[in-house]
Amino acid sequence: MIGEEVFIRDRLILDRKEGLLTFVFQAKPLLKGATAEVIYRINGERKSFSLMEPGISYIVEGDLLNLSRRNLDIKLDWRLLLGEEIDIWLEVTNESSSSFQIEEISVISLDAENGGEVNLGPPKEWSFYHNGWQSWSPAFARHVGDGLYVDPGTEGYRMMHQPHGRAKEFSSEWFTVIKGRGRREEVSSLLLGFITAKDQLAEVKLSVEGEDFRSLKATCYADGVMLSPGQRLFSERLVVAAGDTPFVLLEDYAKRVGEEMGARIQREPPTGWCSWYYFYGENTASDVLENLVEIDKEGLPLDYILIDDGYQAAIGDWLSPNERFPQGMKSVAQEIKARGHKPGIWIAPFGVNPESELFAAHPDWVLRDEKEEPVVAWTHLGESDIYSLDLSHPEVQEWLGNTFSIIRSDWGYELFKIDFLFAGAVEGRRYNPKMTRAQALRRGMEIIREAIGDDAFLLGCGAPLLPSIGIVDGMRIGPDVATNWKPLWRDLTMMACENAIRNSIARSFLHGKLWLNDPDCLLVRTRDDESELVLNEMRTLVSIVGLVGGLTLSGDNFSSIRKGRLKYLKQVIPPYGVSAIPLDLFENEMPRIFVLPVEREWGSWLVAGLINWEDRTKITTVHLSELGLPEGRYHVYNYWRRRYLGVFDERLTLIRHQPHETILLLLKPVSDEPQLLTSTFHVTQGGVEVEDVKWEGETLVVDLEKRGIQFGQLIFAIPDGYRVKETRVNGRRRGVNQIALNEMEIIGMGFTLKERAKVELEFNG
């Protein structure tokens, strides 16, 4: 202790006179002047109370620091658990004789007016990670100097994407990373993130005015729940961490959240077909079954057949199919199973159409506003207003469980895409006033999981993200894909490939830690077949879906698609299961470098997706060190162009990088022995289909295994001094073609892979 300063475990400095904390990471005082506060309402008066000012008491027990302060109404206990990271939570106790409402709990708060500082260099040079509220909400890292993202500002946008009202400062739901200025291996990035999310919605807010820092807060929303005399309320738990690599902070954070909330990540990513992106709700049972026939005819290894929106009589009347499914949904499920596939179904369980039989019978089941009018959660397909069901209502909960039990146990569906889930967490008067929005949402989702069982696959969509952890198996992480590249107007949540791809890259680190990521459906149909996507745009969508490594669902109509386009679908199934990394996420709001390190027992290499977001052709130069590769010499192969580019050791320049094109490169270390260079059967170029590569005497043997039937090539690099004597596929001689002859020979061998193959290259001794 020096004067009024108390030094705690070399991690915190407490100013007892001011009641403020300084957070220290690697001997650097990163956050100065921090406190915690609560906003509450008593007898109609809105009040705030913080730990700032004299009168704070503290106690240190091992690695746990407790700071306390009280007034006539409230006692605050600020708990800080010290480790490599610092875990923080706030406990609020009602010490008065009256009940009052808790509105906001700021677990950490810094204000420049009270001496608050963030020591990351000039704020205008910071980059702030923005995570939107639900699946379709924008996700990106924005340069603070560029100002706030300008949203559409409509009431519909606010309801769907802004649970705390329109943002007037930089804000991110549940977590953020702020990247500042600093040299490598210096503390230059700060993470604030809630690692629990079952009870309260939460956000992190940063305010910057001109070139000056104003404030930073991590706040939980208690939604005005009543706190009785003597009762305690706990905030969600926040972690504060720092480091030199912002993306690593995000990855470590996601892993920690998944562990804290029991993430369900044991499954292989599903493959399948979805009816929505061709029929848009107008499909019939016959359309579904015709696609099922075509899937089997083409030998496409798609496991799930997902019947999307359009089968139900109305939103809410899920057990009443419309005239397009006259035989009923159970019959369709049975047909799907009979053909060896698994049936999936779409449902928007937390909404109800005012024209539905459900609403006519139970108008008291919906949320109401202050004027007792039903709360409109969204307008479905631009036509029908959809009301929010009150998930705190016992009768709604019972109906929800019964509905899903019937669809699962009686009808036999095995995958459930539950959509528009944010409707369960919008503002409104609930039957149970002690239940927060987060608690109501999570309870509704828990009931669904209990009804369908652990063996069914639950896919969240339009879902507030963190409260869904531990319940869903998969999660949509961006807006809908579409047959257009750009949105119709500047709205990052609108259906468009550009929007979907941006989010899929920005949230790639969630995959395998919180759930399996769903980047949405593949659309590989030709441009003149009800699509506006040019070839490069379609290939970019395929590239990103393949590099994300999550769910892989087709959205095309197999009854009308040009069969040649199916090769693109085959090249991303099965999913690799591991996601690529956006190396420039904090440098470019539209990341341009998405890299996937592929590790197999028989070899390792890098697949790099280089994205041109611009509307013009450009020259792209990439330094191999930028890709994280150690010094050395690397073969480089352009996957989509099917072109061997040569051997490189420093940098690579691509002269004609076309608009909206993703150049998908393989980079593999040069060997002084013959080696399998690449495979064209999958975008990972050997990551899923090549089981083993080994030498048997003078013969190089490649074992392949991949479901379905597919034509492709294996390409080999043959150094000087080696001469191929004979090549065989499954024991039969097969010719090769010479692709390049520079410092070594590059040869290719094309063949049709049917489930398994053994490829042999025999060399002269």
N, C-alpha and C positions, 0 to 999 in steps of 0.2 A: 504494500500500500504506500502510495506517495501522495500525501495531502488527502484530497477527496477522491483520488483515483485508486481503484482496486483492480489489480491484474489477476486474471483468473485463467490458469492453465495455458498461458501464452496464446489464448484464443480470443479472449474478451477483455475489454477494459471498461469498468463501470465507473461512471462519474456520479458519485453519490449525491453531490450537491444539486445537479441538474436532473438526476434520475434517467440518464441516457447511457446507452451502450455503444461501444466500438467493436466491430467484428474484425479479427485479424486472421489473415491467411498467408502462410509462408512469410511471416514477419511484416506483411504489408497490411496497414489499416484500411481495409477495403470499404467498409460501411461505418460511417461515423454519425453519432447523434441519433441512434435508433431507439424507439420505444414501442409500446403496444397500447392499443386503445379500444374502447367499446362505445358504440352508439346505441342508446336505448331510449325508450319512450315511457314516461311515467305520468299518469293523470293528464295525458294528452300533450305533455311538454317533451320535446326532443332534447336529449342531453348527451354529452360525451364525457368520458372519463379515461385518463391515460395514466401510465406509470411515471410520466414526466413530472418534474417539480420535486422539491424536498419532501421527505416523508416516506421514501422508499426503504424497504427492509430487504435484506438478502441473506441467503444461507446456501452454502456449498456442501453437497453430500456426494463424495466421489466425483463423477463426471457430470452430475446434475446440479445446475444452478437454478434456484428459485428466487424470483423477485416479486415482492408483494406491495400492494398499496390499496387503501380503502377510503371510501367516503361514507356518508350516512346511508347510501343506497347499496353500494356495491363493494365487494372485495375482488381485486384482480390478482391472480397468481400467474406469473409469466415463467414458464418452464423452458429451460434450455439444456439439452443433452449434448455434451461435447464429445466429438470424435473427429475423424477426418472431415466429415460433414457436421453441421450443427442442426439438430432437430429442435423445433420450437412449437409450442402450443400454448394457448391461453385458457385459463379456467376463470369463469365468471360466477360469483356467488351472490345471491340476493340476501343482503343483510338487513333489509328494511322490513317493515311489518305489512307491506303492500306488495301485490303482484305488479310486475311491469313487463313490457315487451322488449326483447333484444332484437335489434335490426342488423347491425354490422359489428364484426369482430376483426379488427386489424391485428394480425398476429405479429406483424412487423411494420413499422411506419417511420419514415424519415422525411423531414420537412426542412427545406433550406432556411426558413425563417427561424427555426429553432436550432440551427447549426448542423442540420443533416447534410451529409456529403456521400457521394459514391466515387471512390477513387479509381476511376478507369480511364482517365484522360478527358479531353474535351467532349462534352455530350454530343456535339454535332458530328463527331466521328464514331459514335456508337452504332451498333446494329442491334435491333430489338426483335427477338423471336415472338411472333404473334400466333397464338393458337386459338382458333375460333371455337365457339361453344359446342357445336355438334358436327356431325359427319360432313355436311355440305358447307359449313362455315369456312372462311378463308384461313389458310395457314401459310406463313412465309416469314422470312427475316427481313425487316425493313431498316434502311439507314435512317437514323433519327434526323439527320440533316435534310432528308427529303420531306419531312413533315408527315402528318397523319394520312393514313389511307382514307380516301373519300368514299364512303358507302352510299348506296342509293337513297337512304333517308326515308324510305316509305314505312308505313305502319306494318305492312307484311314482313319487311326485312327486319324491323325491330323485334317483332314477335318471334321470328324464326332463328335469329342470330344474335340478338343482344338482350340477354336476360336481365341485365342491370341498367337498361336504358342506353341511349346513344352515347358512344364514347366521345369524350372531349379531350382525351389524352391517349397516349399509347397504352393499350390494354391487351392482356392475354389471359385466357381462361385457364385457371389452375396452375400454370407454370410459365416461366419464361427463362431465356438466357440472354443476358446483355453482354455483347462482345465489345470491348473497348480497344484502346490503342495499347500495344505492347509488343515486345519482341518475343520470339518463340522461347518457350521454357520459362516465361514470366507469367505471373498471375494477371491475366488480361480479360478473363471472362467470369461472369457471375451468374449462378443459377439460383432462382427462388422458385420452389415448386411444392405444392401440397402432395403428400404421399398417401393421404387418406381422403376419401370423397363420398362417404356413405350418407352423411348427415346434412351437409351444407354445400351449396354452390360456392365457388370461390374464383377470384381473379387477382392478377398482379397488374398494378397500374403505375405507369411512369409519366411524370409531367416535366416537360422541358419548355422553357420560355426563351425564345431567341437562342442564344448560345449558353444559357444558364440552366443548371439543374434546379428544379423546384421541389419535387417530391417523388417518393417511391413507397408504395404500399402493397402488402399482400393481405387481402381481405376475404373473410368468410361472410356469407349472407345467411342470417338466422331467420329472415322472413317474418319478423315480428312475433315469434313464438313467445308465449307467456312464461315468465319465470316466477314461480311462487316463492314466498318467504322461506329462506333456508335452502332453496334448490340451487344446484350447480349446473352450469352449461359448459361443455368443452368445445373448443374450436377444432377444426380439422388440424392435422399435424403438418407442419411446414418443414422443408429441408432447405438449408442455405449451403451452397457449395461453390467452390471457385477452382479455376484451373487455367491452363494455357490453350486448351482446345475446346471450343464451344460445343462441337458436335459430340465429343466424348462425354461432356457433361449431360447432354440430352440422353445419350444411350444409357449412362449409369443411372440417371434419374428414372427412366422408363423401367429399367430392371428392378430398381428399388420399389417403385409403385406396384409393379406386378407382384412382387414378393409380399408386400404389406397387404394387398387386397385379394390375394389368392387367384391370380390370373389363370385362365383355362387355356393352356397352350400345348396340350399333349398330342393333338391330332396333326395328321398330314393335311396340307391345304387341299380343299376339295376342287374338283373340276366339274363342269356341268354346262347346261344350256338354260337360258332365261328367255321367257316369251316377250318381255317388255319392249326391247329396243328395235323390234321390227313391227310388231302388231300394236304396241302402245294401248293395250287394254281392249282391243277389238278382236282378239283371237278367240277362236272356238275350241272346243274339245278336239275337234277333227284336226285343227291346225297343230295342236300339241302332238297328237299321235302321228301325224304325217312327218313332223320333224324327228320324232322318235324312230320312225322307220328309216329315214335318211341317215340318221346318226349310226344306226346299226349297219346299213348298207355300205357306208363309207369307212366303217371300222374305226370310228372316232372314239377314243377312250374317255368319254365324258360320263361321270358317275351320276350326277344329280340332274333331274329334269325339273326346273323351277317354274311353276305357274305363277306369274306375277299378277299385278292388279288387273281386274276386269272380269273375274269369274263370279264375284259376289253381287247380290241384288242391290246392296248399298253399303257404304262405309258404316260398319256397326252390325249389319246383318250377315255375319260371316258364315253362318250355317245354312244360308238360303242361296244356293247358286242361281244365276240368272238363266235366261233362255239359251245362251250360247253353250251351256253345260247341262243339257237336259237329262243326261244319265246320272248326274251328281258327281261330286268330287271324289267320293270313295271309289267309284268305278274307274275313274281316270287313274287314281293312285294304283289300283290293282293292275291295270294294264301296263303301267310303267314298271312295276315290280316284275310282272310276268316276262318282260323283255330284258330283265337283268339290271335294271337301273333303280335309282332311289328317287322317290317323289319328294319334291319341295314345294312350298306354298308361301305366297306373300300375304301379309296381313298388317294393317295399320291399327293396332289394338287399342290405342289410347284416344282415338277420335270417333265421332259419331255424326252421321249426316242428319240434319234436322228433318229430312223427308223419310228417314228410316223407320222401320217398325220398332226398333230398339228405343229410339228417342220418343216415339209416340207413346210407348208403354212406360217409359221411365224418364220423364223430363227432369226429374230431381237428381239424376245421376251426373249431370254436367257441372263444370265449374261455373261460377257466377262472378260478375264484376261488382263494383260498389253500387251499381244501380240495379243489381239483381238480374242483369241481362246475361244470357249465355256467353261464355268466352269463346271467340272464334280463334282457333289455333292456326288454320290455314285455309286457303281456297283451293279445292281439289281440281286440278286440270283447268284452272281458270274459270270454273263454272259454279261449283257448289261450296258454300261455306261449311267448314267442318268444326264442330264444337269439341272442346276438350272434356274427356271424362274425368271425374273426380276419383282419383285412385286411392284416396283416403276413405272412401265410402265402403262399408263392409259388403253391401250388396253388389257393388261394382267389382270388388275383389272376388266374390263368389262367382259372379258371371264370367269373369276373365278366366278363372281356373277351370270352370266347366267347359267353356268354349275350346280352350286349348287341349283339354283332356280328350274331347270328342275328336278333334282333328288329328290328334296323335294316336290315340288308342283305338278309336273306331275307324276313322278314315285311313290311317296308316301312313301319314306323312312323316318324313324323317329329317327334313331341313325346313326351318322356319325363318323367313326373311321378315323381321318385324321392323316396320317403317314408321316414319314421322313420330318417333318416340319423344321428341322434344315436347310434344303436346301434353305429356304427363307432368311436365315441370314448368309450365307457364304460370304467370301470376293469376291469382283468383282466390275467391273464398272457398275453402275446403270444408267438407263435413267434419273433419278432425282438425281444429285450428292449431293443435300442437305439432302437426306434421309439416315439416319444411318441404319445399319443392323437391329437393334432392331425395328426401326420405320417401315421398310419395312416388316419385319416379322409380326409385330402386325397389320399393315394395311391389309395384306393378310388375317389374321385370323378374323379381324373385318368384312371384306367383306363376308366371309363364314358365320359368325354368322348372319349378316343382311339378307343373302339370305335364310337361313334355319329357321329363326325365333327363338324366345325365348323358344318355346315349344318343339323343337327337342333337343335330347341329343347329345352333342358334346364331343367326347373323343379324347384327344390329345395323340400322340405317336411319339417317336423320336423328341420330342419338346423341344426347349430351355424353361426352366421351368418358370421363373418369368414373362417374357413378355406375357405368356399365361393366366395369372390370370385375371379373370373378363370376359373371353371369353369362355373358356372350362368349361364343367360340371365335367368331369373326366379326369384323367391324369395317363398314364403309368408311373411308378416310377422306373422301372428297365429293364434290358435286357429281351429278350424273354425266357420263359420257354422252356424246351425241354424234349425229352424222355431219355436224359442222365443227370446224376447228375453233373459231372465235365465237364468243357470246354475241348475241344480237345487240346488246349494249353493254357498257362498262359496268359489269357486276360480276365479281369473282365467284359468286355462288351459283351463277346461271349455268344451265346445261351447256357444255362445250368441252371438247377434248382438251383444249389448252388449260381450262380451269381444273379439270379432273387430274390431268397429269401434274400440274403444279402442286396440288395438294398431296398427291401420292408420293412425290419426291420429298416434300417438306415434312411429311409425317412417316417417312420410311422407317425411322428408328423405333417406332412403336411395335413393329412386326416381331412376333416371337417373344415379346416381353409382356404385352398387355393382352394380346389376342393374335389372331392371324389377320393381317391386313387384307382388305378387299378394295382393289383399285378400280372396281367396276368392270363392266363387260368389255370384251373384245368385239370390235366391229371391223371385219375384213372384207366386206362386200365391195364390189367395184363402184367407181364413182357414178356410173350411169345406172346403177341399181339402187336408187333411192338413197344416195349418199352424196355429200358434197366433198368428202375427204379425198384429196389427191393421194397418189401413191406414197409420197414421203410422209404425209401426215398419218396415214394408216400405219406405215412401218414404225413411226415414232410411238404410236399408241401400243403396238405390239411389243416394241423394245422395252418400254417402261413397265408394262404389265409383266413381261418376262423377268425384268431385273428386280421388280418388287418382290417376287418370289412367293406371293400369297395366293388367294383364291383366283382361279382362272375359269371364268364363265364366258361362253359365247353368247352374243346377242343377235346373231344373224338367223335368217330363214333358210334352212338347208334345202327346202323344196325348190327354191328359186336361185340360190347363189351359184355363181360360176365355180365349178368344181376346182379350177386351178387356184382359187383363192384359199382353199382349205389348207394349203401348205403352210400358210402363215399361222393358222391356229395350231397345227401340229407342231410347229417349232417352239411353242411355249408350254406345251403339256408333255409330261407332268410339270407342275411348278417345282422350282429348285428348292424352295423352302427357306432360303436365306435372302435377305434384302441387300441391295446395293447401297452405297453411301454417297450422298451428295457432297462432294469435296468443297464446293464453293457456296454452300447454303447461306453463309453469313456475308459473302461478298456480293452475290447477285440475287436480287429478289426473284428472278427466274433462273434457278440453278442450271448451269450448262454442262457440268461434269458429274456423271452418275456412274460410279465404278463398283464392280462386283469382284472381289477376290474369290477365286474358285480354288478350293482345297480338296484334293482327292488323295488317296493313299499312293496312287501311282504318279501323281504330278500336281503342280499348281501353276496358275496363270491368272491374268487379270482380263476381265471383260469391261470395257469402258464405253459408255454411251455419251457421245458428244452432241449436244442439242443446239440447234440454231433456231431460236425463237423468232428471229427477225423475218420480215417479209421480203428480204432480198438475199441474193447469193453473197457469201462472204468467204474470206480466207480465214481458216482456223489453224492456229499453231498451238501445239500442246507440248510442254516440256515433260519428259518422262518422270522427272523428280516431282512435278506437280501431282502426278498420279500416285505418289507414295512408293514408287519402285526404287529399289536400291540400284547403285551403279552397275552397269553391265550392258550386254548386247541382247536385243530382243527382236524376235520375229514379230511382225505386225500384219494382221489379216483383217480386211474390211469385209464384215459378214454379209451385209445386204448387197454389196456390189460384187460379192464373190471374187474378190481380188486380193492377191498377195502383194503387199506393198514393199516388202524387203526387210532388211535388218537395220535397226536404229539403236543409238546409244545415248543420245542427248535430247533431241526434239524431233517433232514430226509436224510437217506443214501440209494441210489439206487445202488444195487450191479452190475447188468448187464445192463449198459446203452450202447446199441449196436451202431455200426457205423451208422452215418447219421440219427439216430433216434431222434425224438422229443417225449419226455415223457410229455404227457399232463395231468396235475394234477388239480384236484379241491381241494381247501382248504376252508372249511366252519366251522365257530365257532360251538363248541359243545353246544347243548341246553339241558336243563333238562326236556324238553317236546318232544314228538314225532315230527320229522321234516322231510320234504322232503330233502333228502341228495343231490340227483343229478338226472339228466335226460340224457339218452343216445341219445335222438332225435336230439341233436345239440351240436356242440363242446363247446358252451358257457354253456351247461348243465343246461338249464332252462332260459337262457337270452332272447330267442326269442319265444319259444314255450309254456312256462308256463305263462298263463295270470294272474293267481291268486292262492294263497294258503291261506286258511282261516279255522277257526273252526266254525262248526255249531253244537252247543251243544257238544256231545261226539264224533263227527265225523270230521276228518281232510279231507278237500275237496281240490282237485287240479283241476283247470280248464286249459285245454290245447287248443291251436289253432295254426294250422300250415297247410299251403297249401300242397296238394299232399297226397300220401298214403305211410306210412312208419311204419316199425316195430321197436320197441325200448322198453326200460325199464324205469320205475321210481323206484328209490331206496330210502328207508326210514331208518332212525335211530330211534330205539325204546328203550328209557331208561328203567331201572328196574322200576317196579311198574306199568307199562302199559302193557295191553294184548289186542291184536287185536281180536275183536269179528267177524268182517266180512269185506271183501273187495269187492268193486264193480267198474266196468267200465261201464259207461253209464247205470247205474241201474241194470246191470246183475252181479251176483256173479262171482268173479274171484279169483283163487288161487294165492298164493305167494310162493316164494322159499327163504329159509334162506341162506344168503350169508356169514354171520359171526356172531359169538357169543363170544364176549369178555366181556368188561365191559358193553356193551349194545348189543341188537340184531339188525342186519342189514338185512333187507328183500328187495326183489325185486319183481316187478310185470311187466311182459312182455305183450304187446298187440300191435295191429295194430292201428295206429292213422290215421283216415280218416277225415282230416280237423279239427274236434273238438272232444274233449272227456272230460268227467267228471269222475274223479277218486276219490273214497271215501274209507277211512279207518275208520271204526267204532270201538270204544274202549269200553270195559266194564267200566261202571261207578264206 
